[in-house]
Amino acid sequence: MKGNSLRRALLVSIVFLTVFLPHKSSAEWAYSFVVWDRYVYVLSDEKVELDQIDNEIGAVTLYSTDEGTYSGNFSNWYPSGTKYFSIKDISTDEAIAIEDSKGHYYKANREGEYASSASTDSLSEDSSPPVESSNVNFTLVIFLLALFPIIALGSYLIARRPHER
């Protein structure tokens, strides 16, 4: 009977930790994009011919696949240094061209204002993204989850101890 209590406590602890233990998810962006001049441009498969390329207007200054808030000419697809170009007869309010590593140009259509542009105006392009409070929450949850099996084991040992009369 006592062995069953220990097994039950350990099983509950393992199930609890497995189900509720937070882990870093491989959160990915909903789509591939670049940010230029505070606007998001969604990447497309549409090629732009060399004779349609106008002027160089910028380049990727920060690349990351981790969701977050970033400043500058950011991309979740192209590496730092990838160049942006205007397209002849198309306003940059509509689309821009991105030069890939093979020298091909692809159209990126303007989606809207980058959500973080207002909050990151004071950040330099070289600054790192702000630390999110979720790191503190993650640490707290890990601590509480580590405490649970200790409490379960303590409860088992107390229940197992012979009762004094």
N, CA, C and O of each residue as an XYZ file, in Angstrom:
660
protein
N       0.816     -1.190      0.000
C       0.000      0.000      0.000
C       0.862      1.258      0.000
O       0.589      2.227     -0.708
N       1.944      1.209      0.841
C       2.824      2.366      0.923
C       3.556      2.571     -0.399
O       3.771      3.709     -0.816
N       3.936      1.489     -1.056
C       4.607      1.575     -2.350
C       3.717      2.216     -3.396
O       4.192      2.958     -4.256
N       2.417      1.926     -3.322
C       1.470      2.526     -4.263
C       1.376      4.034     -4.071
O       1.238      4.775     -5.045
N       1.449      4.497     -2.825
C       1.389      5.940     -2.557
C       2.592      6.647     -3.158
O       2.465      7.718     -3.752
N       3.771      6.033     -2.997
C       4.978      6.627     -3.560
C       4.894      6.655     -5.082
O       5.211      7.667     -5.708
N       4.470      5.555     -5.669
C       4.331      5.509     -7.132
C       3.329      6.548     -7.621
O       3.557      7.230     -8.620
N       2.223      6.656     -6.903
C       1.193      7.617     -7.288
C       1.745      9.048     -7.202
O       1.513      9.854     -8.102
N       2.467      9.361     -6.131
C       3.039     10.702     -5.966
C       4.054     11.000     -7.071
O       4.061     12.094     -7.635
N       4.902     10.029     -7.374
C       5.885     10.226     -8.435
C       5.219     10.358     -9.805
O       5.614     11.196    -10.616
N       4.207      9.526    -10.056
C       3.496      9.588    -11.330
C       2.813     10.942    -11.504
O       2.886     11.551    -12.571
N       2.150     11.404    -10.448
C       1.485     12.708    -10.520
C       2.520     13.805    -10.769
O       2.282     14.717    -11.560
N       3.666     13.718    -10.096
C       4.726     14.717    -10.282
C       5.241     14.708    -11.712
O       5.407     15.765    -12.320
N       5.494     13.532    -12.248
C       6.010     13.425    -13.614
C       4.997     13.946    -14.624
O       5.348     14.702    -15.530
N       3.743     13.545    -14.468
C       2.698     14.017    -15.382
C       2.570     15.535    -15.287
O       2.486     16.222    -16.305
N       2.556     16.050    -14.063
C       2.424     17.489    -13.860
C       3.576     18.243    -14.523
O       3.357     19.230    -15.225
N       4.798     17.776    -14.296
C       5.959     18.441    -14.878
C       5.965     18.348    -16.398
O       6.320     19.311    -17.078
N       5.578     17.211    -16.928
C       5.565     17.028    -18.375
C       4.528     17.926    -19.040
O       4.800     18.539    -20.072
N       3.355     18.000    -18.454
C       2.275     18.772    -19.051
C       2.475     20.270    -18.862
O       2.274     21.047    -19.796
N       2.867     20.677    -17.670
C       2.892     22.095    -17.354
C       4.266     22.746    -17.403
O       4.363     23.965    -17.267
N       5.325     21.976    -17.592
C       6.656     22.561    -17.642
C       6.785     23.411    -18.894
O       6.677     22.899    -20.008
N       7.014     24.690    -18.720
C       7.137     25.542    -19.902
C       8.436     25.244    -20.636
O       9.443     24.875    -20.033
N       8.388     25.408    -21.913
C       9.580     25.218    -22.717
C       9.624     26.323    -23.754
O       8.593     26.889    -24.118
N      10.801     26.618    -24.217
C      10.932     27.646    -25.242
C      10.359     27.083    -26.533
O      10.862     26.104    -27.084
N       9.314     27.714    -26.992
C       8.699     27.242    -28.225
C       9.497     27.762    -29.408
O      10.228     28.747    -29.305
N       9.343     27.093    -30.508
C       9.997     27.562    -31.719
C       9.020     28.467    -32.453
O       8.617     28.205    -33.586
N       8.656     29.541    -31.764
C       7.698     30.475    -32.331
C       8.261     31.063    -33.613
O       9.408     31.509    -33.661
N       7.455     31.056    -34.623
C       7.881     31.593    -35.899
C       6.912     32.684    -36.319
O       5.755     32.712    -35.901
N       7.405     33.561    -37.138
C       6.577     34.626    -37.668
C       5.511     34.031    -38.585
O       5.690     32.948    -39.142
N       4.422     34.737    -38.732
C       3.326     34.260    -39.578
C       3.714     34.277    -41.054
O       3.206     33.479    -41.842
N       4.607     35.181    -41.424
C       5.043     35.281    -42.813
C       6.428     35.915    -42.858
O       6.882     36.505    -41.877
N       7.090     35.791    -43.995
C       8.421     36.378    -44.169
C       8.276     37.828    -44.606
O       7.431     38.157    -45.437
N       9.109     38.687    -44.035
C       8.989     40.105    -44.345
C      10.306     40.844    -44.119
O      11.262     40.306    -43.560
N      10.319     42.099    -44.576
C      11.381     43.042    -44.248
C      10.699     44.300    -43.718
O       9.533     44.560    -44.014
N      11.434     45.064    -42.941
C      10.938     46.361    -42.483
C      11.842     47.417    -43.099
O      13.066     47.339    -42.999
N      11.225     48.405    -43.737
C      11.973     49.533    -44.283
C      11.202     50.811    -43.996
O       9.998     50.888    -44.238
N      11.892     51.796    -43.487
C      11.302     53.108    -43.226
C      10.026     52.982    -42.389
O       9.029     53.659    -42.645
N      10.079     52.100    -41.382
C       8.994     51.874    -40.414
C       7.767     51.160    -40.987
O       6.701     51.178    -40.371
N       7.904     50.541    -42.142
C       6.782     49.807    -42.724
C       7.178     48.366    -43.007
O       8.327     48.071    -43.334
N       6.194     47.470    -42.875
C       6.397     46.047    -43.147
C       6.113     45.794    -44.618
O       5.097     46.229    -45.160
N       7.033     45.080    -45.249
C       6.871     44.656    -46.637
C       6.917     43.136    -46.655
O       7.936     42.533    -46.318
N       5.802     42.517    -47.054
C       5.692     41.063    -47.080
C       6.337     40.537    -48.359
O       6.061     41.018    -49.458
N       7.196     39.547    -48.188
C       7.929     38.995    -49.327
C       7.009     38.175    -50.222
O       6.093     37.499    -49.752
N       7.275     38.253    -51.514
C       6.511     37.456    -52.477
C       7.491     36.664    -53.336
O       8.702     36.879    -53.280
N       6.950     35.750    -54.126
C       7.769     34.967    -55.056
C       7.908     35.677    -56.401
O       8.569     35.178    -57.311
N       7.282     36.837    -56.512
C       7.285     37.564    -57.782
C       8.657     38.186    -58.041
O       9.124     39.032    -57.279
N       9.293     37.749    -59.131
C      10.604     38.293    -59.495
C      10.434     39.670    -60.134
O       9.438     39.952    -60.800
N      11.438     40.516    -59.908
C      11.489     41.832    -60.542
C      12.705     41.815    -61.463
O      13.816     41.506    -61.032
N      12.486     42.148    -62.730
C      13.577     42.133    -63.710
C      14.550     43.277    -63.439
O      14.165     44.326    -62.922
N      15.801     43.063    -63.791
C      16.863     44.039    -63.549
C      16.539     45.406    -64.150
O      16.854     46.437    -63.555
N      15.902     45.418    -65.345
C      15.585     46.701    -65.983
C      14.484     47.469    -65.248
O      14.245     48.638    -65.550
N      13.818     46.834    -64.297
C      12.784     47.494    -63.498
C      13.319     48.025    -62.157
O      12.621     48.742    -61.440
N      14.564     47.662    -61.834
C      15.171     48.103    -60.578
C      15.596     49.562    -60.717
O      16.229     49.945    -61.701
N      15.238     50.370    -59.719
C      15.537     51.798    -59.765
C      16.733     52.117    -58.865
O      17.871     51.886    -59.272
N      16.515     52.631    -57.676
C      17.593     53.057    -56.785
C      17.667     52.197    -55.531
O      16.659     51.678    -55.050
N      18.894     52.058    -55.010
C      19.051     51.390    -53.717
C      18.498     52.328    -52.643
O      18.831     53.513    -52.615
N      17.653     51.794    -51.765
C      17.009     52.638    -50.750
C      17.361     52.231    -49.321
O      17.005     52.934    -48.376
N      18.044     51.124    -49.156
C      18.399     50.693    -47.812
C      18.888     49.263    -47.815
O      19.110     48.661    -48.866
N      19.054     48.726    -46.603
C      19.515     47.345    -46.453
C      19.072     46.819    -45.096
O      18.762     47.590    -44.187
N      19.046     45.507    -44.973
C      18.709     44.872    -43.695
C      19.820     45.201    -42.696
O      21.000     44.985    -42.974
N      19.432     45.722    -41.539
C      20.412     46.018    -40.487
C      20.347     45.015    -39.349
O      21.279     44.917    -38.551
N      19.244     44.264    -39.272
C      19.098     43.272    -38.207
C      18.266     42.101    -38.711
O      17.189     42.289    -39.276
N      18.777     40.892    -38.501
C      18.069     39.669    -38.883
C      17.793     38.853    -37.630
O      18.670     38.693    -36.781
N      16.580     38.339    -37.515
C      16.253     37.430    -36.418
C      15.029     36.613    -36.787
O      14.090     37.118    -37.403
N      15.052     35.336    -36.401
C      13.874     34.489    -36.599
C      13.027     34.438    -35.338
O      11.933     33.875    -35.351
N      13.520     35.017    -34.253
C      12.761     35.038    -33.002
C      11.765     36.184    -33.026
O      12.112     37.322    -33.342
N      10.518     35.865    -32.687
C       9.524     36.924    -32.618
C       9.924     37.901    -31.533
O      10.414     37.508    -30.475
N       9.713     39.164    -31.803
C      10.074     40.195    -30.839
C       9.881     41.567    -31.436
O       9.315     41.721    -32.518
N      10.360     42.563    -30.716
C      10.265     43.937    -31.153
C      11.663     44.418    -31.500
O      12.554     44.410    -30.651
N      11.856     44.830    -32.722
C      13.173     45.235    -33.191
C      13.090     46.596    -33.865
O      12.019     47.027    -34.291
N      14.227     47.260    -33.956
C      14.255     48.565    -34.608
C      15.105     48.491    -35.874
O      15.829     47.522    -36.104
N      14.999     49.528    -36.676
C      15.802     49.595    -37.889
C      15.187     48.815    -39.033
O      14.008     48.462    -39.004
N      16.001     48.555    -40.035
C      15.571     47.791    -41.207
C      15.737     46.311    -40.889
O      16.775     45.711    -41.170
N      14.731     45.757    -40.318
C      14.733     44.410    -39.772
C      14.150     43.416    -40.774
O      13.283     43.773    -41.573
N      14.629     42.161    -40.732
C      14.043     41.091    -41.542
C      14.046     39.784    -40.769
O      14.954     39.506    -39.986
N      13.020     38.997    -41.005
C      12.978     37.651    -40.422
C      13.333     36.600    -41.476
O      13.201     35.400    -41.233
N      13.780     37.054    -42.639
C      14.116     36.131    -43.722
C      15.512     36.384    -44.285
O      16.309     35.457    -44.431
N      15.797     37.633    -44.597
C      17.073     37.977    -45.224
C      18.115     38.383    -44.180
O      17.777     39.012    -43.177
N      19.387     38.023    -44.416
C      20.456     38.379    -43.463
C      20.809     39.869    -43.538
O      20.465     40.561    -44.497
N      21.498     40.335    -42.508
C      21.980     41.722    -42.489
C      22.807     41.987    -43.736
O      23.587     41.143    -44.178
N      22.621     43.172    -44.290
C      23.355     43.548    -45.499
C      22.564     43.371    -46.780
O      22.949     43.919    -47.813
N      21.465     42.619    -46.745
C      20.629     42.439    -47.935
C      20.059     43.795    -48.345
O      19.534     44.529    -47.507
N      20.162     44.128    -49.629
C      19.797     45.462    -50.108
C      18.337     45.560    -50.551
O      17.751     44.612    -51.074
N      17.772     46.765    -50.315
C      16.421     47.113    -50.748
C      16.541     48.100    -51.906
O      17.434     48.947    -51.932
N      15.609     47.970    -52.875
C      15.598     48.858    -54.029
C      14.183     49.337    -54.313
O      13.206     48.641    -54.035
N      14.092     50.536    -54.872
C      12.798     50.984    -55.378
C      12.608     50.349    -56.755
O      13.569     49.964    -57.422
N      11.352     50.254    -57.155
C      11.002     49.653    -58.446
C      10.475     50.768    -59.345
O       9.648     51.574    -58.919
N      10.948     50.813    -60.575
C      10.502     51.842    -61.521
C       8.986     51.800    -61.672
O       8.383     50.732    -61.775
N       8.389     52.978    -61.683
C       6.950     53.166    -61.901
C       6.077     52.573    -60.796
O       4.861     52.472    -60.965
N       6.673     52.179    -59.667
C       5.889     51.692    -58.525
C       6.344     52.470    -57.292
O       7.534     52.520    -56.984
N       5.402     53.063    -56.604
C       5.719     53.828    -55.399
C       6.203     52.891    -54.287
O       5.740     51.755    -54.177
N       7.134     53.378    -53.471
C       7.582     52.572    -52.325
C       6.465     52.428    -51.293
O       6.573     51.617    -50.373
N       5.392     53.212    -51.439
C       4.214     53.034    -50.586
C       3.466     51.757    -50.958
O       2.632     51.269    -50.194
N       3.772     51.223    -52.136
C       3.123     50.002    -52.622
C       4.033     48.779    -52.507
O       3.618     47.738    -51.999
N       5.282     48.910    -52.983
C       6.190     47.757    -52.991
C       7.637     48.214    -53.148
O       7.914     49.326    -53.597
N       8.550     47.322    -52.765
C       9.983     47.515    -52.985
C      10.546     46.195    -53.507
O       9.862     45.171    -53.499
N      11.795     46.230    -53.959
C      12.460     45.009    -54.426
C      13.579     44.660    -53.449
O      14.247     45.540    -52.907
N      13.766     43.372    -53.236
C      14.809     42.866    -52.353
C      15.767     42.034    -53.204
O      15.336     41.161    -53.957
N      17.075     42.310    -53.080
C      18.069     41.542    -53.828
C      18.528     40.368    -52.975
O      19.022     40.560    -51.864
N      18.367     39.149    -53.492
C      18.806     37.982    -52.716
C      20.293     37.721    -52.933
O      20.956     38.443    -53.677
N      20.804     36.696    -52.286
C      22.242     36.397    -52.329
C      22.727     35.971    -53.716
O      23.928     35.994    -53.985
N      21.806     35.584    -54.592
C      22.179     35.166    -55.948
C      22.047     36.297    -56.963
O      22.264     36.098    -58.159
N      21.689     37.487    -56.477
C      21.545     38.623    -57.377
C      20.183     38.729    -58.030
O      20.000     39.534    -58.944
N      19.222     37.933    -57.581
C      17.855     38.022    -58.093
C      17.078     39.028    -57.247
O      17.373     39.228    -56.069
N      16.088     39.652    -57.866
C      15.276     40.647    -57.173
C      13.852     40.120    -57.013
O      13.266     39.574    -57.948
N      13.313     40.296    -55.811
C      11.952     39.847    -55.529
C      11.136     40.998    -54.970
O      11.638     41.840    -54.224
N       9.884     41.014    -55.345
C       8.981     42.069    -54.909
C       8.513     41.794    -53.482
O       8.207     40.661    -53.110
N       8.468     42.869    -52.699
C       7.924     42.808    -51.340
C       6.834     43.868    -51.255
O       7.094     45.052    -51.469
N       5.616     43.442    -50.945
C       4.462     44.334    -50.934
C       4.237     44.938    -49.550
O       4.280     44.244    -48.534
N       3.997     46.243    -49.538
C       3.803     46.943    -48.263
C       2.512     46.493    -47.601
O       1.435     46.541    -48.195
N       2.648     46.054    -46.349
C       1.517     45.554    -45.569
C       0.951     46.644    -44.668
O      -0.267     46.770    -44.537
N       1.809     47.421    -44.055
C       1.366     48.460    -43.132
C       2.515     48.884    -42.246
O       3.650     48.438    -42.414
N       2.204     49.755    -41.297
C       3.235     50.258    -40.398
C       3.703     49.151    -39.467
O       2.901     48.359    -38.971
N       5.005     49.107    -39.238
C       5.578     48.116    -38.324
C       5.107     48.451    -36.921
O       5.282     49.576    -36.454
N       4.519     47.492    -36.258
C       3.879     47.703    -34.956
C       4.805     48.309    -33.923
O       4.347     49.049    -33.052
N       6.077     48.022    -33.993
C       6.985     48.511    -32.962
C       7.630     49.833    -33.316
O       8.393     50.370    -32.512
N       7.353     50.379    -34.487
C       8.091     51.571    -34.908
C       7.891     52.737    -33.954
O       8.827     53.497    -33.709
N       6.702     52.892    -33.419
C       6.463     53.997    -32.494
C       7.197     53.799    -31.182
O       7.671     54.761    -30.578
N       7.291     52.560    -30.744
C       7.919     52.302    -29.449
C       9.426     52.173    -29.533
O      10.095     52.145    -28.500
N       9.982     52.093    -30.739
C      11.431     51.913    -30.858
C      12.125     53.110    -31.481
O      13.303     53.025    -31.828
N      11.412     54.234    -31.632
C      12.038     55.404    -32.229
C      13.292     55.832    -31.485
O      14.251     56.289    -32.108
N      13.304     55.694    -30.180
C      14.438     56.157    -29.395
C      15.579     55.151    -29.361
O      16.659     55.466    -28.862
N      15.361     53.949    -29.879
C      16.412     52.940    -29.871
C      17.301     53.101    -31.090
O      16.824     53.451    -32.170
N      18.575     52.851    -30.924
C      19.462     52.870    -32.082
C      19.356     51.534    -32.791
O      18.855     50.562    -32.226
N      19.825     51.488    -34.021
C      19.732     50.252    -34.785
C      20.609     49.161    -34.199
O      20.359     47.977    -34.425
N      21.640     49.546    -33.443
C      22.542     48.561    -32.868
C      22.108     48.090    -31.489
O      22.736     47.202    -30.912
N      21.041     48.675    -30.956
C      20.626     48.277    -29.612
C      19.914     46.945    -29.655
O      19.297     46.583    -30.656
N      20.007     46.232    -28.567
C      19.350     44.933    -28.508
C      17.900     45.125    -28.107
O      17.556     46.143    -27.506
N      17.036     44.156    -28.434
C      15.630     44.285    -28.096
C      15.450     44.321    -26.590
O      16.277     43.784    -25.854
N      14.370     44.953    -26.122
C      14.154     45.035    -24.688
C      13.925     43.658    -24.082
O      13.369     42.766    -24.724
N      14.363     43.499    -22.831
C      14.153     42.238    -22.123
C      12.683     42.160    -21.757
O      12.125     43.098    -21.188
N      12.074     41.060    -22.080
C      10.657     40.911    -21.805
C      10.437     40.368    -20.408
O      11.269     39.625    -19.886
N       9.314     40.737    -19.801
C       9.012     40.273    -18.455
C       8.706     38.783    -18.436
O       8.639     38.184    -17.363
N       8.518     38.172    -19.601
C       8.228     36.739    -19.639
C       9.395     35.920    -19.108
O       9.189     34.803    -18.633
N      10.630     36.450    -19.177
C      11.776     35.738    -18.620
C      11.632     35.576    -17.119
O      11.961     34.524    -16.570
N      11.140     36.615    -16.449
C      10.918     36.555    -15.004
C       9.808     35.554    -14.711
O       9.929     34.743    -13.792
N       8.739     35.605    -15.479
C       7.634     34.668    -15.285
C       8.088     33.233    -15.508
O       7.686     32.334    -14.769
N       8.915     33.011    -16.509
C       9.429     31.683    -16.814
C      10.223     31.140    -15.627
O      10.046     29.985    -15.241
N      11.087     31.957    -15.054
C      11.897     31.549    -13.905
C      11.010     31.212    -12.713
O      11.249     30.224    -12.019
N       9.999     32.019    -12.476
C       9.080     31.773    -11.364
C       8.333     30.454    -11.554
O       8.193     29.684    -10.603
N       7.862     30.189    -12.744
C       7.136     28.947    -13.021
C       8.052     27.740    -12.843
O       7.638     26.733    -12.268
N       9.280     27.826    -13.324
C      10.241     26.726    -13.153
C      10.466     26.459    -11.669
O      10.484     25.304    -11.242
N      10.636     27.515    -10.884
C      10.841     27.354     -9.446
C       9.646     26.645     -8.808
O       9.823     25.708     -8.030
N       8.445     27.087     -9.132
C       7.247     26.480     -8.540
C       7.086     25.025     -8.971
O       6.681     24.182     -8.171
N       7.400     24.730    -10.225
C       7.291     23.354    -10.695
C       8.348     22.457    -10.057
O       8.089     21.278     -9.817
N       9.511     22.988     -9.784
C      10.542     22.203     -9.099
C      10.154     21.964     -7.647
O      10.528     20.948     -7.061
N       9.417     22.882     -7.075
C       8.985     22.754     -5.681
C       7.902     21.685     -5.522
O       7.817     21.049     -4.472
N       7.086     21.483     -6.537
C       5.968     20.540     -6.446
C       6.408     19.115     -6.108
O       5.834     18.533     -5.188
N       7.386     18.516     -6.790
C       7.780     17.147     -6.432
C       8.363     17.054     -5.017
O       8.213     16.031     -4.349
N       9.018     18.111     -4.567
C       9.549     18.108     -3.202
C       8.407     18.053     -2.200
O       8.470     17.307     -1.222
N       7.370     18.834     -2.437
C       6.199     18.821     -1.550
C       5.513     17.463     -1.611
O       5.104     16.927     -0.581
N       5.385     16.901     -2.816
C       4.744     15.587     -2.958
C       5.529     14.514     -2.216
O       4.937     13.672     -1.542
N       6.849     14.533     -2.331
C       7.681     13.552     -1.638
C       7.592     13.743     -0.129
O       7.505     12.770      0.621
N       7.613     14.990      0.312
C       7.464     15.268      1.746
C       6.138     14.767      2.275
O       6.081     14.194      3.362
N       5.078     14.974      1.526
C       3.754     14.491      1.938
C       3.740     12.975      2.041
O       3.145     12.416      2.962
N       4.388     12.318      1.106
C       4.454     10.861      1.133
C       5.197     10.380      2.377
O       4.741      9.470      3.069
N       6.335     10.993      2.654
C       7.134     10.578      3.807
C       6.398     10.824      5.116
O       6.493     10.013      6.038
N       5.675     11.918      5.211
C       4.891     12.190      6.423
C       3.777     11.164      6.561
O       3.527     10.674      7.663
N       3.109     10.833      5.474
C       2.019      9.854      5.524
C       2.550      8.461      5.838
O       1.833      7.649      6.424
N       3.758      8.175      5.471
C       4.357      6.860      5.670
C       4.836      6.670      7.105
O       4.907      5.539      7.584
N       5.164      7.755      7.796
C       5.678      7.696      9.152
C       4.621      7.084     10.072
O       3.434      7.385      9.948
N       5.055      6.229     10.990
C       4.080      5.634     11.912
C       3.427      6.716     12.765
O       4.076      7.653     13.231
N       2.150      6.554     12.946
C       1.392      7.520     13.743
C       1.690      7.330     15.218
O       1.715      6.209     15.725
N       1.918      8.456     15.903
C       2.150      8.396     17.348
C       0.820      8.521     18.060
O      -0.029      9.327     17.679
N       0.644      7.712     19.103
C      -0.610      7.778     19.854
C      -0.328      7.970     21.289
O      -1.256      8.051     22.094
